[in-house]
């Protein structure tokens, strides 16, 4: 292989790996706090990319209405819970979060879309539309099962994934879309051209890792999430609201997914089911890191991206198989070196 070809493959691998790193970070975050293996993470990527693509052509994205539907469903769940344990302040708070917020975002989108805003306003609007879905998905599907076993939560994740993929087909259709880049053009590093969109991907990935570090180390809410991750029951006993930390973890995961969708929409055609495959590659990186370490997850994701790039050159028909095969030796090694404990 010539050095020039290798350099381009490495660039592609690092770019893809940066996206997988974002998804891996989100998966580790959600699992650490809630014990949920969040298979639908990729759906938020697809929703973000397709929302931006619709905004680019001046169309109202289906996710705006879907957000309202999710909010109404979450409010109905809270309404049933409030009937069992009456409380007007709790019901008012639920109405504000689950009804007022999504309707306000939908109304704002109705006014903003016809004005043809610039790329950064579209990206911000995309994130604002998609991010609250994480909270509603948590409220509808996961909060009622917060004390369930990991297996039950995994089965729930599979169901949520299938439901969100079906909703993506219903609200966006089967056609693929691509958005315009946040910043057009490219520049050269030596002999190799680097697209401005790739720089955005690198920068956002680094900013996300730094931001998560400061969030967990310096903020009270971040410390509450860490306490919940270490010992959920102990966190409850010292006054940590584990429902709040769970919702926060899902909102952060949905935000990361939406940002990832914004970043990949200009570089690949996205379909309603594209997010699943991308999310699985982030999952491979998270598994290599043991679903526990953010830095190791990021490094593993870069490795997954590099393996994928090299496999696409040498054996393009088998690149997906090669990438997912990476998980097998890791699982075997962990099964041999980890002490096993029966679940209570």
ChimeraX attribute file (.defattr): number of C-alpha atoms within 10 A of each C-alpha:
attribute: neighborCount
match mode: 1-to-1
recipient: residues
	/A:1	7
	/A:2	6
	/A:3	8
	/A:4	11
	/A:5	11
	/A:6	14
	/A:7	13
	/A:8	15
	/A:9	21
	/A:10	19
	/A:11	19
	/A:12	18
	/A:13	21
	/A:14	24
	/A:15	24
	/A:16	25
	/A:17	31
	/A:18	28
	/A:19	30
	/A:20	31
	/A:21	35
	/A:22	27
	/A:23	33
	/A:24	34
	/A:25	30
	/A:26	27
	/A:27	30
	/A:28	28
	/A:29	28
	/A:30	26
	/A:31	21
	/A:32	23
	/A:33	24
	/A:34	26
	/A:35	22
	/A:36	25
	/A:37	23
	/A:38	25
	/A:39	21
	/A:40	25
	/A:41	30
	/A:42	30
	/A:43	30
	/A:44	31
	/A:45	34
	/A:46	29
	/A:47	34
	/A:48	35
	/A:49	34
	/A:50	30
	/A:51	31
	/A:52	32
	/A:53	27
	/A:54	21
	/A:55	24
	/A:56	20
	/A:57	13
	/A:58	15
	/A:59	15
	/A:60	19
	/A:61	24
	/A:62	18
	/A:63	24
	/A:64	23
	/A:65	17
	/A:66	19
	/A:67	25
	/A:68	23
	/A:69	18
	/A:70	23
	/A:71	28
	/A:72	19
	/A:73	18
	/A:74	23
	/A:75	23
	/A:76	16
	/A:77	15
	/A:78	19
	/A:79	17
	/A:80	11
	/A:81	13
	/A:82	15
	/A:83	10
	/A:84	9
	/A:85	10
	/A:86	12
	/A:87	11
	/A:88	10
	/A:89	9
	/A:90	14
	/A:91	17
	/A:92	11
	/A:93	13
	/A:94	20
	/A:95	19
	/A:96	14
	/A:97	18
	/A:98	25
	/A:99	20
	/A:100	16
	/A:101	16
	/A:102	25
	/A:103	20
	/A:104	12
	/A:105	18
	/A:106	21
	/A:107	12
	/A:108	14
	/A:109	20
	/A:110	15
	/A:111	9
	/A:112	17
	/A:113	19
	/A:114	13
	/A:115	9
	/A:116	14
	/A:117	15
	/A:118	10
	/A:119	17
	/A:120	12
	/A:121	13
	/A:122	23
	/A:123	25
	/A:124	14
	/A:125	21
	/A:126	29
	/A:127	26
	/A:128	18
	/A:129	27
	/A:130	25
	/A:131	23
	/A:132	24
	/A:133	24
	/A:134	23
	/A:135	26
	/A:136	26
	/A:137	22
	/A:138	21
	/A:139	23
	/A:140	19
	/A:141	16
	/A:142	22
	/A:143	18
	/A:144	11
	/A:145	14
	/A:146	17
	/A:147	13
	/A:148	13
	/A:149	13
	/A:150	16
	/A:151	12
	/A:152	12
	/A:153	21
	/A:154	16
	/A:155	14
	/A:156	19
	/A:157	20
	/A:158	14
	/A:159	15
	/A:160	20
	/A:161	20
	/A:162	17
	/A:163	14
	/A:164	19
	/A:165	23
	/A:166	15
	/A:167	17
	/A:168	23
	/A:169	15
	/A:170	12
	/A:171	17
	/A:172	20
	/A:173	13
	/A:174	12
	/A:175	10
	/A:176	15
	/A:177	19
	/A:178	19
	/A:179	24
	/A:180	16
	/A:181	20
	/A:182	18
	/A:183	15
	/A:184	10
	/A:185	11
	/A:186	13
	/A:187	10
	/A:188	9
	/A:189	8
	/A:190	7
	/A:191	8
	/A:192	12
	/A:193	13
	/A:194	16
	/A:195	16
	/A:196	15
	/A:197	21
	/A:198	22
	/A:199	14
	/A:200	16
	/A:201	23
	/A:202	17
	/A:203	12
	/A:204	19
	/A:205	25
	/A:206	15
	/A:207	12
	/A:208	15
	/A:209	17
	/A:210	11
	/A:211	12
	/A:212	16
	/A:213	15
	/A:214	12
	/A:215	15
	/A:216	15
	/A:217	13
	/A:218	11
	/A:219	12
	/A:220	11
	/A:221	16
	/A:222	19
	/A:223	16
	/A:224	20
	/A:225	28
	/A:226	19
	/A:227	21
	/A:228	23
	/A:229	22
	/A:230	13
	/A:231	13
	/A:232	19
	/A:233	13
	/A:234	12
	/A:235	18
	/A:236	14
	/A:237	10
	/A:238	9
	/A:239	9
	/A:240	19
	/A:241	15
	/A:242	22
	/A:243	16
	/A:244	13
	/A:245	23
	/A:246	26
	/A:247	23
	/A:248	20
	/A:249	26
	/A:250	30
	/A:251	23
	/A:252	19
	/A:253	27
	/A:254	30
	/A:255	25
	/A:256	28
	/A:257	32
	/A:258	31
	/A:259	26
	/A:260	27
	/A:261	29
	/A:262	30
	/A:263	26
	/A:264	24
	/A:265	24
	/A:266	21
	/A:267	15
	/A:268	14
	/A:269	16
	/A:270	24
	/A:271	20
	/A:272	26
	/A:273	22
	/A:274	19
	/A:275	23
	/A:276	21
	/A:277	13
	/A:278	19
	/A:279	27
	/A:280	20
	/A:281	26
	/A:282	33
	/A:283	30
	/A:284	25
	/A:285	33
	/A:286	31
	/A:287	21
	/A:288	25
	/A:289	21
	/A:290	16
	/A:291	23
	/A:292	18
	/A:293	17
	/A:294	23
	/A:295	14
	/A:296	19
	/A:297	29
	/A:298	27
	/A:299	18
	/A:300	23
	/A:301	32
	/A:302	24
	/A:303	21
	/A:304	27
	/A:305	29
	/A:306	22
	/A:307	21
	/A:308	27
	/A:309	26
	/A:310	17
	/A:311	19
	/A:312	16
	/A:313	14
	/A:314	11
	/A:315	13
	/A:316	14
	/A:317	11
	/A:318	12
	/A:319	18
	/A:320	16
	/A:321	12
	/A:322	17
	/A:323	20
	/A:324	16
	/A:325	12
	/A:326	16
	/A:327	16
	/A:328	12
	/A:329	11
	/A:330	15
	/A:331	14
	/A:332	10
	/A:333	10
	/A:334	13
	/A:335	11
	/A:336	9
	/A:337	9
	/A:338	8
	/A:339	7
	/A:340	8
	/A:341	6
	/A:342	4
	/A:343	6
	/A:344	4
